[in-house]
Amino acid sequence: MKALVTLLIIIFAGALAIAQTPQTDDKINTTEVGVVLVDSSDNTGDEKKIQITDETSVARLYRYANARVNKELAFATKKSYGKLA
């Protein structure tokens, strides 16, 4: 009985909420954009320039992305081990 009354209250509240929302039919304003055609792509200016540097630094490679974090979080304490009975 309690479940039935709860279900009826939820349905009644939902119907009341739907009835309160106003129906608006707004029209969408559209804009038209023209298209420009290009005959050739000889001089587009999208050339990338590569700079070579003589930087010598040490890089560490890890197999997994979070290997360093996992290593630091994997510390062990006295309470990490189980007790023997």
mmCIF file as gemmi writes it, N, C-alpha and C atoms, coordinates in Angstrom:
data_model
loop_
_atom_site.group_PDB
_atom_site.id
_atom_site.type_symbol
_atom_site.label_atom_id
_atom_site.label_alt_id
_atom_site.label_comp_id
_atom_site.label_asym_id
_atom_site.label_entity_id
_atom_site.label_seq_id
_atom_site.pdbx_PDB_ins_code
_atom_site.Cartn_x
_atom_site.Cartn_y
_atom_site.Cartn_z
_atom_site.occupancy
_atom_site.B_iso_or_equiv
_atom_site.pdbx_formal_charge
_atom_site.auth_seq_id
_atom_site.auth_asym_id
_atom_site.pdbx_PDB_model_num
ATOM 1 N N . MET Axp A 1 ? 0.825 -1.19 0 1 0 ? 1 A 1
ATOM 2 C CA . MET Axp A 1 ? 0 0 0 1 0 ? 1 A 1
ATOM 3 C C . MET Axp A 1 ? 0.871 1.257 0 1 0 ? 1 A 1
ATOM 4 N N . LYS Axp A 2 ? 1.944 1.191 0.801 1 0 ? 2 A 1
ATOM 5 C CA . LYS Axp A 2 ? 2.846 2.333 0.895 1 0 ? 2 A 1
ATOM 6 C C . LYS Axp A 2 ? 3.52 2.6 -0.459 1 0 ? 2 A 1
ATOM 7 N N . ALA Axp A 3 ? 3.921 1.54 -1.144 1 0 ? 3 A 1
ATOM 8 C CA . ALA Axp A 3 ? 4.566 1.681 -2.45 1 0 ? 3 A 1
ATOM 9 C C . ALA Axp A 3 ? 3.595 2.251 -3.482 1 0 ? 3 A 1
ATOM 10 N N . LEU Axp A 4 ? 2.354 1.835 -3.408 1 0 ? 4 A 1
ATOM 11 C CA . LEU Axp A 4 ? 1.347 2.318 -4.352 1 0 ? 4 A 1
ATOM 12 C C . LEU Axp A 4 ? 1.075 3.806 -4.156 1 0 ? 4 A 1
ATOM 13 N N . VAL Axp A 5 ? 0.974 4.228 -2.919 1 0 ? 5 A 1
ATOM 14 C CA . VAL Axp A 5 ? 0.747 5.645 -2.638 1 0 ? 5 A 1
ATOM 15 C C . VAL Axp A 5 ? 1.945 6.471 -3.085 1 0 ? 5 A 1
ATOM 16 N N . THR Axp A 6 ? 3.156 5.979 -2.837 1 0 ? 6 A 1
ATOM 17 C CA . THR Axp A 6 ? 4.37 6.681 -3.262 1 0 ? 6 A 1
ATOM 18 C C . THR Axp A 6 ? 4.417 6.81 -4.778 1 0 ? 6 A 1
ATOM 19 N N . LEU Axp A 7 ? 4.076 5.747 -5.483 1 0 ? 7 A 1
ATOM 20 C CA . LEU Axp A 7 ? 4.066 5.777 -6.945 1 0 ? 7 A 1
ATOM 21 C C . LEU Axp A 7 ? 3.037 6.78 -7.467 1 0 ? 7 A 1
ATOM 22 N N . LEU Axp A 8 ? 1.859 6.815 -6.864 1 0 ? 8 A 1
ATOM 23 C CA . LEU Axp A 8 ? 0.84 7.766 -7.295 1 0 ? 8 A 1
ATOM 24 C C . LEU Axp A 8 ? 1.263 9.21 -7.032 1 0 ? 8 A 1
ATOM 25 N N . ILE Axp A 9 ? 1.947 9.461 -5.926 1 0 ? 9 A 1
ATOM 26 C CA . ILE Axp A 9 ? 2.426 10.821 -5.623 1 0 ? 9 A 1
ATOM 27 C C . ILE Axp A 9 ? 3.475 11.249 -6.635 1 0 ? 9 A 1
ATOM 28 N N . ILE Axp A 10 ? 4.387 10.331 -6.998 1 0 ? 10 A 1
ATOM 29 C CA . ILE Axp A 10 ? 5.428 10.658 -7.979 1 0 ? 10 A 1
ATOM 30 C C . ILE Axp A 10 ? 4.807 10.938 -9.346 1 0 ? 10 A 1
ATOM 31 N N . ILE Axp A 11 ? 3.835 10.134 -9.752 1 0 ? 11 A 1
ATOM 32 C CA . ILE Axp A 11 ? 3.185 10.356 -11.051 1 0 ? 11 A 1
ATOM 33 C C . ILE Axp A 11 ? 2.421 11.678 -11.043 1 0 ? 11 A 1
ATOM 34 N N . PHE Axp A 12 ? 1.715 11.971 -9.949 1 0 ? 12 A 1
ATOM 35 C CA . PHE Axp A 12 ? 0.969 13.226 -9.845 1 0 ? 12 A 1
ATOM 36 C C . PHE Axp A 12 ? 1.902 14.434 -9.884 1 0 ? 12 A 1
ATOM 37 N N . ALA Axp A 13 ? 3.039 14.355 -9.179 1 0 ? 13 A 1
ATOM 38 C CA . ALA Axp A 13 ? 3.998 15.468 -9.173 1 0 ? 13 A 1
ATOM 39 C C . ALA Axp A 13 ? 4.609 15.662 -10.558 1 0 ? 13 A 1
ATOM 40 N N . GLY Axp A 14 ? 4.891 14.575 -11.262 1 0 ? 14 A 1
ATOM 41 C CA . GLY Axp A 14 ? 5.431 14.675 -12.618 1 0 ? 14 A 1
ATOM 42 C C . GLY Axp A 14 ? 4.448 15.292 -13.58 1 0 ? 14 A 1
ATOM 43 N N . ALA Axp A 15 ? 3.177 14.896 -13.476 1 0 ? 15 A 1
ATOM 44 C CA . ALA Axp A 15 ? 2.152 15.464 -14.356 1 0 ? 15 A 1
ATOM 45 C C . ALA Axp A 15 ? 1.951 16.939 -14.065 1 0 ? 15 A 1
ATOM 46 N N . LEU Axp A 16 ? 2.007 17.302 -12.804 1 0 ? 16 A 1
ATOM 47 C CA . LEU Axp A 16 ? 1.868 18.703 -12.424 1 0 ? 16 A 1
ATOM 48 C C . LEU Axp A 16 ? 3.04 19.537 -12.946 1 0 ? 16 A 1
ATOM 49 N N . ALA Axp A 17 ? 4.245 18.973 -12.899 1 0 ? 17 A 1
ATOM 50 C CA . ALA Axp A 17 ? 5.422 19.692 -13.391 1 0 ? 17 A 1
ATOM 51 C C . ALA Axp A 17 ? 5.358 19.873 -14.905 1 0 ? 17 A 1
ATOM 52 N N . ILE Axp A 18 ? 4.889 18.863 -15.612 1 0 ? 18 A 1
ATOM 53 C CA . ILE Axp A 18 ? 4.77 18.971 -17.072 1 0 ? 18 A 1
ATOM 54 C C . ILE Axp A 18 ? 3.711 20.004 -17.447 1 0 ? 18 A 1
ATOM 55 N N . ALA Axp A 19 ? 2.622 20.07 -16.678 1 0 ? 19 A 1
ATOM 56 C CA . ALA Axp A 19 ? 1.546 21.008 -16.98 1 0 ? 19 A 1
ATOM 57 C C . ALA Axp A 19 ? 1.973 22.453 -16.726 1 0 ? 19 A 1
ATOM 58 N N . GLN Axp A 20 ? 2.952 22.684 -15.865 1 0 ? 20 A 1
ATOM 59 C CA . GLN Axp A 20 ? 3.385 24.03 -15.523 1 0 ? 20 A 1
ATOM 60 C C . GLN Axp A 20 ? 4.345 24.63 -16.539 1 0 ? 20 A 1
ATOM 61 N N . THR Axp A 21 ? 5.022 23.805 -17.323 1 0 ? 21 A 1
ATOM 62 C CA . THR Axp A 21 ? 5.995 24.33 -18.285 1 0 ? 21 A 1
ATOM 63 C C . THR Axp A 21 ? 5.27 24.894 -19.491 1 0 ? 21 A 1
ATOM 64 N N . PRO Axp A 22 ? 5.569 26.14 -19.872 1 0 ? 22 A 1
ATOM 65 C CA . PRO Axp A 22 ? 4.887 26.741 -21.024 1 0 ? 22 A 1
ATOM 66 C C . PRO Axp A 22 ? 5.444 26.179 -22.338 1 0 ? 22 A 1
ATOM 67 N N . GLN Axp A 23 ? 4.574 26.064 -23.309 1 0 ? 23 A 1
ATOM 68 C CA . GLN Axp A 23 ? 4.976 25.585 -24.628 1 0 ? 23 A 1
ATOM 69 C C . GLN Axp A 23 ? 5.378 26.787 -25.473 1 0 ? 23 A 1
ATOM 70 N N . THR Axp A 24 ? 6.636 26.857 -25.843 1 0 ? 24 A 1
ATOM 71 C CA . THR Axp A 24 ? 7.109 27.948 -26.692 1 0 ? 24 A 1
ATOM 72 C C . THR Axp A 24 ? 7.652 27.356 -27.98 1 0 ? 24 A 1
ATOM 73 N N . ASP Axp A 25 ? 7.22 27.892 -29.071 1 0 ? 25 A 1
ATOM 74 C CA . ASP Axp A 25 ? 7.687 27.464 -30.378 1 0 ? 25 A 1
ATOM 75 C C . ASP Axp A 25 ? 8.501 28.607 -30.976 1 0 ? 25 A 1
ATOM 76 N N . ASP Axp A 26 ? 9.738 28.694 -30.576 1 0 ? 26 A 1
ATOM 77 C CA . ASP Axp A 26 ? 10.608 29.753 -31.077 1 0 ? 26 A 1
ATOM 78 C C . ASP Axp A 26 ? 11.184 29.356 -32.421 1 0 ? 26 A 1
ATOM 79 N N . LYS Axp A 27 ? 11.239 30.319 -33.319 1 0 ? 27 A 1
ATOM 80 C CA . LYS Axp A 27 ? 11.85 30.064 -34.615 1 0 ? 27 A 1
ATOM 81 C C . LYS Axp A 27 ? 13.332 30.365 -34.532 1 0 ? 27 A 1
ATOM 82 N N . ILE Axp A 28 ? 14.1 29.611 -35.272 1 0 ? 28 A 1
ATOM 83 C CA . ILE Axp A 28 ? 15.548 29.772 -35.283 1 0 ? 28 A 1
ATOM 84 C C . ILE Axp A 28 ? 15.926 30.73 -36.399 1 0 ? 28 A 1
ATOM 85 N N . ASN Axp A 29 ? 16.73 31.723 -36.05 1 0 ? 29 A 1
ATOM 86 C CA . ASN Axp A 29 ? 17.216 32.663 -37.061 1 0 ? 29 A 1
ATOM 87 C C . ASN Axp A 29 ? 18.424 32.05 -37.757 1 0 ? 29 A 1
ATOM 88 N N . THR Axp A 30 ? 18.349 31.954 -39.075 1 0 ? 30 A 1
ATOM 89 C CA . THR Axp A 30 ? 19.444 31.375 -39.83 1 0 ? 30 A 1
ATOM 90 C C . THR Axp A 30 ? 20.177 32.466 -40.594 1 0 ? 30 A 1
ATOM 91 N N . THR Axp A 31 ? 21.467 32.27 -40.768 1 0 ? 31 A 1
ATOM 92 C CA . THR Axp A 31 ? 22.268 33.208 -41.549 1 0 ? 31 A 1
ATOM 93 C C . THR Axp A 31 ? 22.922 32.445 -42.682 1 0 ? 31 A 1
ATOM 94 N N . GLU Axp A 32 ? 23.016 33.08 -43.812 1 0 ? 32 A 1
ATOM 95 C CA . GLU Axp A 32 ? 23.637 32.46 -44.976 1 0 ? 32 A 1
ATOM 96 C C . GLU Axp A 32 ? 25.046 33 -45.135 1 0 ? 32 A 1
ATOM 97 N N . VAL Axp A 33 ? 25.976 32.09 -45.4 1 0 ? 33 A 1
ATOM 98 C CA . VAL Axp A 33 ? 27.376 32.455 -45.564 1 0 ? 33 A 1
ATOM 99 C C . VAL Axp A 33 ? 27.797 32.07 -46.975 1 0 ? 33 A 1
ATOM 100 N N . GLY Axp A 34 ? 28.443 32.995 -47.668 1 0 ? 34 A 1
ATOM 101 C CA . GLY Axp A 34 ? 28.899 32.721 -49.02 1 0 ? 34 A 1
ATOM 102 C C . GLY Axp A 34 ? 30.15 31.848 -49.017 1 0 ? 34 A 1
ATOM 103 N N . VAL Axp A 35 ? 30.434 31.233 -50.15 1 0 ? 35 A 1
ATOM 104 C CA . VAL Axp A 35 ? 31.58 30.344 -50.299 1 0 ? 35 A 1
ATOM 105 C C . VAL Axp A 35 ? 32.563 30.975 -51.267 1 0 ? 35 A 1
ATOM 106 N N . VAL Axp A 36 ? 33.856 30.963 -50.897 1 0 ? 36 A 1
ATOM 107 C CA . VAL Axp A 36 ? 34.894 31.506 -51.749 1 0 ? 36 A 1
ATOM 108 C C . VAL Axp A 36 ? 35.719 30.348 -52.275 1 0 ? 36 A 1
ATOM 109 N N . LEU Axp A 37 ? 35.863 30.271 -53.606 1 0 ? 37 A 1
ATOM 110 C CA . LEU Axp A 37 ? 36.642 29.213 -54.223 1 0 ? 37 A 1
ATOM 111 C C . LEU Axp A 37 ? 38.046 29.718 -54.524 1 0 ? 37 A 1
ATOM 112 N N . VAL Axp A 38 ? 39.052 28.864 -54.268 1 0 ? 38 A 1
ATOM 113 C CA . VAL Axp A 38 ? 40.444 29.203 -54.533 1 0 ? 38 A 1
ATOM 114 C C . VAL Axp A 38 ? 40.911 28.339 -55.697 1 0 ? 38 A 1
ATOM 115 N N . ASP Axp A 39 ? 41.55 28.982 -56.687 1 0 ? 39 A 1
ATOM 116 C CA . ASP Axp A 39 ? 41.987 28.237 -57.867 1 0 ? 39 A 1
ATOM 117 C C . ASP Axp A 39 ? 43.185 27.343 -57.578 1 0 ? 39 A 1
ATOM 118 N N . SER Axp A 40 ? 44.177 27.849 -56.855 1 0 ? 40 A 1
ATOM 119 C CA . SER Axp A 40 ? 45.375 27.047 -56.596 1 0 ? 40 A 1
ATOM 120 C C . SER Axp A 40 ? 45.829 27.255 -55.163 1 0 ? 40 A 1
ATOM 121 N N . SER Axp A 41 ? 46.643 26.334 -54.698 1 0 ? 41 A 1
ATOM 122 C CA . SER Axp A 41 ? 47.144 26.42 -53.325 1 0 ? 41 A 1
ATOM 123 C C . SER Axp A 41 ? 48.66 26.589 -53.326 1 0 ? 41 A 1
ATOM 124 N N . ASP Axp A 42 ? 49.194 27.402 -54.281 1 0 ? 42 A 1
ATOM 125 C CA . ASP Axp A 42 ? 50.64 27.582 -54.365 1 0 ? 42 A 1
ATOM 126 C C . ASP Axp A 42 ? 51.173 28.451 -53.232 1 0 ? 42 A 1
ATOM 127 N N . ASN Axp A 43 ? 50.516 29.504 -52.924 1 0 ? 43 A 1
ATOM 128 C CA . ASN Axp A 43 ? 51.027 30.449 -51.941 1 0 ? 43 A 1
ATOM 129 C C . ASN Axp A 43 ? 50.022 30.582 -50.794 1 0 ? 43 A 1
ATOM 130 N N . THR Axp A 44 ? 49.914 29.546 -49.993 1 0 ? 44 A 1
ATOM 131 C CA . THR Axp A 44 ? 48.941 29.578 -48.904 1 0 ? 44 A 1
ATOM 132 C C . THR Axp A 44 ? 49.546 30.085 -47.608 1 0 ? 44 A 1
ATOM 133 N N . GLY Axp A 45 ? 50.865 30.006 -47.44 1 0 ? 45 A 1
ATOM 134 C CA . GLY Axp A 45 ? 51.506 30.509 -46.235 1 0 ? 45 A 1
ATOM 135 C C . GLY Axp A 45 ? 51.407 29.564 -45.064 1 0 ? 45 A 1
ATOM 136 N N . ASP Axp A 46 ? 51.16 28.297 -45.293 1 0 ? 46 A 1
ATOM 137 C CA . ASP Axp A 46 ? 51.052 27.33 -44.208 1 0 ? 46 A 1
ATOM 138 C C . ASP Axp A 46 ? 52.332 26.515 -44.048 1 0 ? 46 A 1
ATOM 139 N N . GLU Axp A 47 ? 53.465 27.078 -44.403 1 0 ? 47 A 1
ATOM 140 C CA . GLU Axp A 47 ? 54.719 26.349 -44.303 1 0 ? 47 A 1
ATOM 141 C C . GLU Axp A 47 ? 55.192 26.329 -42.861 1 0 ? 47 A 1
ATOM 142 N N . LYS Axp A 48 ? 55.653 25.177 -42.413 1 0 ? 48 A 1
ATOM 143 C CA . LYS Axp A 48 ? 56.159 25.032 -41.052 1 0 ? 48 A 1
ATOM 144 C C . LYS Axp A 48 ? 57.674 25.161 -41.073 1 0 ? 48 A 1
ATOM 145 N N . LYS Axp A 49 ? 58.2 25.87 -40.104 1 0 ? 49 A 1
ATOM 146 C CA . LYS Axp A 49 ? 59.639 26.025 -39.986 1 0 ? 49 A 1
ATOM 147 C C . LYS Axp A 49 ? 60.122 25.196 -38.814 1 0 ? 49 A 1
ATOM 148 N N . ILE Axp A 50 ? 61.188 24.444 -39.033 1 0 ? 50 A 1
ATOM 149 C CA . ILE Axp A 50 ? 61.741 23.576 -38.004 1 0 ? 50 A 1
ATOM 150 C C . ILE Axp A 50 ? 63.035 24.19 -37.503 1 0 ? 50 A 1
ATOM 151 N N . GLN Axp A 51 ? 63.144 24.331 -36.192 1 0 ? 51 A 1
ATOM 152 C CA . GLN Axp A 51 ? 64.367 24.851 -35.597 1 0 ? 51 A 1
ATOM 153 C C . GLN Axp A 51 ? 65.093 23.707 -34.909 1 0 ? 51 A 1
ATOM 154 N N . ILE Axp A 52 ? 66.384 23.598 -35.186 1 0 ? 52 A 1
ATOM 155 C CA . ILE Axp A 52 ? 67.204 22.548 -34.592 1 0 ? 52 A 1
ATOM 156 C C . ILE Axp A 52 ? 67.969 23.158 -33.419 1 0 ? 52 A 1
ATOM 157 N N . THR Axp A 53 ? 67.865 22.526 -32.26 1 0 ? 53 A 1
ATOM 158 C CA . THR Axp A 53 ? 68.569 23.015 -31.084 1 0 ? 53 A 1
ATOM 159 C C . THR Axp A 53 ? 69.602 21.993 -30.647 1 0 ? 53 A 1
ATOM 160 N N . ASP Axp A 54 ? 70.614 22.456 -29.967 1 0 ? 54 A 1
ATOM 161 C CA . ASP Axp A 54 ? 71.678 21.576 -29.465 1 0 ? 54 A 1
ATOM 162 C C . ASP Axp A 54 ? 71.495 21.312 -27.975 1 0 ? 54 A 1
ATOM 163 N N . GLU Axp A 55 ? 70.285 21.081 -27.563 1 0 ? 55 A 1
ATOM 164 C CA . GLU Axp A 55 ? 70.009 20.858 -26.148 1 0 ? 55 A 1
ATOM 165 C C . GLU Axp A 55 ? 70.302 19.406 -25.789 1 0 ? 55 A 1
ATOM 166 N N . THR Axp A 56 ? 71.077 19.22 -24.753 1 0 ? 56 A 1
ATOM 167 C CA . THR Axp A 56 ? 71.383 17.873 -24.281 1 0 ? 56 A 1
ATOM 168 C C . THR Axp A 56 ? 70.797 17.726 -22.885 1 0 ? 56 A 1
ATOM 169 N N . SER Axp A 57 ? 69.766 16.939 -22.765 1 0 ? 57 A 1
ATOM 170 C CA . SER Axp A 57 ? 69.14 16.7 -21.475 1 0 ? 57 A 1
ATOM 171 C C . SER Axp A 57 ? 68.804 15.225 -21.359 1 0 ? 57 A 1
ATOM 172 N N . VAL Axp A 58 ? 68.644 14.784 -20.134 1 0 ? 58 A 1
ATOM 173 C CA . VAL Axp A 58 ? 68.352 13.379 -19.875 1 0 ? 58 A 1
ATOM 174 C C . VAL Axp A 58 ? 66.845 13.195 -19.83 1 0 ? 58 A 1
ATOM 175 N N . ALA Axp A 59 ? 66.37 12.242 -20.565 1 0 ? 59 A 1
ATOM 176 C CA . ALA Axp A 59 ? 64.941 11.937 -20.566 1 0 ? 59 A 1
ATOM 177 C C . ALA Axp A 59 ? 64.748 10.513 -20.083 1 0 ? 59 A 1
ATOM 178 N N . ARG Axp A 60 ? 63.812 10.328 -19.199 1 0 ? 60 A 1
ATOM 179 C CA . ARG Axp A 60 ? 63.52 8.99 -18.695 1 0 ? 60 A 1
ATOM 180 C C . ARG Axp A 60 ? 62.283 8.456 -19.413 1 0 ? 60 A 1
ATOM 181 N N . LEU Axp A 61 ? 62.381 7.263 -19.874 1 0 ? 61 A 1
ATOM 182 C CA . LEU Axp A 61 ? 61.27 6.637 -20.575 1 0 ? 61 A 1
ATOM 183 C C . LEU Axp A 61 ? 60.644 5.585 -19.679 1 0 ? 61 A 1
ATOM 184 N N . TYR Axp A 62 ? 59.356 5.679 -19.485 1 0 ? 62 A 1
ATOM 185 C CA . TYR Axp A 62 ? 58.619 4.711 -18.693 1 0 ? 62 A 1
ATOM 186 C C . TYR Axp A 62 ? 57.659 3.969 -19.596 1 0 ? 62 A 1
ATOM 187 N N . ARG Axp A 63 ? 57.462 2.713 -19.288 1 0 ? 63 A 1
ATOM 188 C CA . ARG Axp A 63 ? 56.564 1.925 -20.104 1 0 ? 63 A 1
ATOM 189 C C . ARG Axp A 63 ? 55.12 2.392 -19.922 1 0 ? 63 A 1
ATOM 190 N N . TYR Axp A 64 ? 54.767 2.769 -18.71 1 0 ? 64 A 1
ATOM 191 C CA . TYR Axp A 64 ? 53.414 3.228 -18.419 1 0 ? 64 A 1
ATOM 192 C C . TYR Axp A 64 ? 53.458 4.695 -18.042 1 0 ? 64 A 1
ATOM 193 N N . ALA Axp A 65 ? 52.401 5.403 -18.298 1 0 ? 65 A 1
ATOM 194 C CA . ALA Axp A 65 ? 52.365 6.845 -18.076 1 0 ? 65 A 1
ATOM 195 C C . ALA Axp A 65 ? 52.494 7.202 -16.601 1 0 ? 65 A 1
ATOM 196 N N . ASN Axp A 66 ? 51.906 6.424 -15.716 1 0 ? 66 A 1
ATOM 197 C CA . ASN Axp A 66 ? 51.927 6.742 -14.291 1 0 ? 66 A 1
ATOM 198 C C . ASN Axp A 66 ? 52.91 5.869 -13.52 1 0 ? 66 A 1
ATOM 199 N N . ALA Axp A 67 ? 53.978 5.407 -14.165 1 0 ? 67 A 1
ATOM 200 C CA . ALA Axp A 67 ? 54.917 4.504 -13.501 1 0 ? 67 A 1
ATOM 201 C C . ALA Axp A 67 ? 55.604 5.188 -12.328 1 0 ? 67 A 1
ATOM 202 N N . ARG Axp A 68 ? 55.957 6.433 -12.468 1 0 ? 68 A 1
ATOM 203 C CA . ARG Axp A 68 ? 56.641 7.143 -11.401 1 0 ? 68 A 1
ATOM 204 C C . ARG Axp A 68 ? 55.705 7.349 -10.205 1 0 ? 68 A 1
ATOM 205 N N . VAL Axp A 69 ? 54.467 7.685 -10.469 1 0 ? 69 A 1
ATOM 206 C CA . VAL Axp A 69 ? 53.494 7.892 -9.4 1 0 ? 69 A 1
ATOM 207 C C . VAL Axp A 69 ? 53.212 6.58 -8.685 1 0 ? 69 A 1
ATOM 208 N N . ASN Axp A 70 ? 53.054 5.502 -9.452 1 0 ? 70 A 1
ATOM 209 C CA . ASN Axp A 70 ? 52.771 4.206 -8.84 1 0 ? 70 A 1
ATOM 210 C C . ASN Axp A 70 ? 53.936 3.725 -8 1 0 ? 70 A 1
ATOM 211 N N . LYS Axp A 71 ? 55.162 4.009 -8.421 1 0 ? 71 A 1
ATOM 212 C CA . LYS Axp A 71 ? 56.326 3.605 -7.652 1 0 ? 71 A 1
ATOM 213 C C . LYS Axp A 71 ? 56.357 4.345 -6.318 1 0 ? 71 A 1
ATOM 214 N N . GLU Axp A 72 ? 56.032 5.63 -6.337 1 0 ? 72 A 1
ATOM 215 C CA . GLU Axp A 72 ? 56.048 6.417 -5.109 1 0 ? 72 A 1
ATOM 216 C C . GLU Axp A 72 ? 54.901 6.016 -4.177 1 0 ? 72 A 1
ATOM 217 N N . LEU Axp A 73 ? 53.785 5.586 -4.718 1 0 ? 73 A 1
ATOM 218 C CA . LEU Axp A 73 ? 52.647 5.212 -3.886 1 0 ? 73 A 1
ATOM 219 C C . LEU Axp A 73 ? 52.716 3.781 -3.381 1 0 ? 73 A 1
ATOM 220 N N . ALA Axp A 74 ? 53.663 3.005 -3.852 1 0 ? 74 A 1
ATOM 221 C CA . ALA Axp A 74 ? 53.753 1.588 -3.488 1 0 ? 74 A 1
ATOM 222 C C . ALA Axp A 74 ? 54.684 1.349 -2.309 1 0 ? 74 A 1
ATOM 223 N N . PHE Axp A 75 ? 54.795 2.29 -1.393 1 0 ? 75 A 1
ATOM 224 C CA . PHE Axp A 75 ? 55.671 2.096 -0.245 1 0 ? 75 A 1
ATOM 225 C C . PHE Axp A 75 ? 55.03 1.108 0.727 1 0 ? 75 A 1
ATOM 226 N N . ALA Axp A 76 ? 55.848 0.474 1.547 1 0 ? 76 A 1
ATOM 227 C CA . ALA Axp A 76 ? 55.361 -0.532 2.486 1 0 ? 76 A 1
ATOM 228 C C . ALA Axp A 76 ? 55.689 -0.089 3.914 1 0 ? 76 A 1
ATOM 229 N N . THR Axp A 77 ? 54.769 -0.353 4.831 1 0 ? 77 A 1
ATOM 230 C CA . THR Axp A 77 ? 54.984 -0.059 6.235 1 0 ? 77 A 1
ATOM 231 C C . THR Axp A 77 ? 54.857 -1.351 7.032 1 0 ? 77 A 1
ATOM 232 N N . LYS Axp A 78 ? 55.054 -1.246 8.332 1 0 ? 78 A 1
ATOM 233 C CA . LYS Axp A 78 ? 54.932 -2.455 9.187 1 0 ? 78 A 1
ATOM 234 C C . LYS Axp A 78 ? 53.511 -2.985 9.193 1 0 ? 78 A 1
ATOM 235 N N . LYS Axp A 79 ? 52.544 -2.072 9.042 1 0 ? 79 A 1
ATOM 236 C CA . LYS Axp A 79 ? 51.147 -2.49 9.084 1 0 ? 79 A 1
ATOM 237 C C . LYS Axp A 79 ? 50.662 -3.016 7.738 1 0 ? 79 A 1
ATOM 238 N N . SER Axp A 80 ? 51.496 -2.97 6.703 1 0 ? 80 A 1
ATOM 239 C CA . SER Axp A 80 ? 51.091 -3.471 5.397 1 0 ? 80 A 1
ATOM 240 C C . SER Axp A 80 ? 51.057 -4.989 5.347 1 0 ? 80 A 1
ATOM 241 N N . TYR Axp A 81 ? 51.857 -5.613 6.19 1 0 ? 81 A 1
ATOM 242 C CA . TYR Axp A 81 ? 51.959 -7.072 6.161 1 0 ? 81 A 1
ATOM 243 C C . TYR Axp A 81 ? 50.942 -7.689 7.114 1 0 ? 81 A 1
ATOM 244 N N . GLY Axp A 82 ? 50.439 -8.871 6.772 1 0 ? 82 A 1
ATOM 245 C CA . GLY Axp A 82 ? 49.475 -9.552 7.621 1 0 ? 82 A 1
ATOM 246 C C . GLY Axp A 82 ? 50.141 -10.161 8.842 1 0 ? 82 A 1
ATOM 247 N N . LYS Axp A 83 ? 49.382 -10.346 9.891 1 0 ? 83 A 1
ATOM 248 C CA . LYS Axp A 83 ? 49.907 -10.922 11.12 1 0 ? 83 A 1
ATOM 249 C C . LYS Axp A 83 ? 49.758 -12.422 11.081 1 0 ? 83 A 1
ATOM 250 N N . LEU Axp A 84 ? 50.735 -13.1 11.645 1 0 ? 84 A 1
ATOM 251 C CA . LEU Axp A 84 ? 50.658 -14.555 11.75 1 0 ? 84 A 1
ATOM 252 C C . LEU Axp A 84 ? 49.948 -14.917 13.047 1 0 ? 84 A 1
ATOM 253 N N . ALA Axp A 85 ? 49.096 -15.909 13.001 1 0 ? 85 A 1
ATOM 254 C CA . ALA Axp A 85 ? 48.347 -16.315 14.199 1 0 ? 85 A 1
ATOM 255 C C . ALA Axp A 85 ? 49.114 -17.335 15.001 1 0 ? 85 A 1
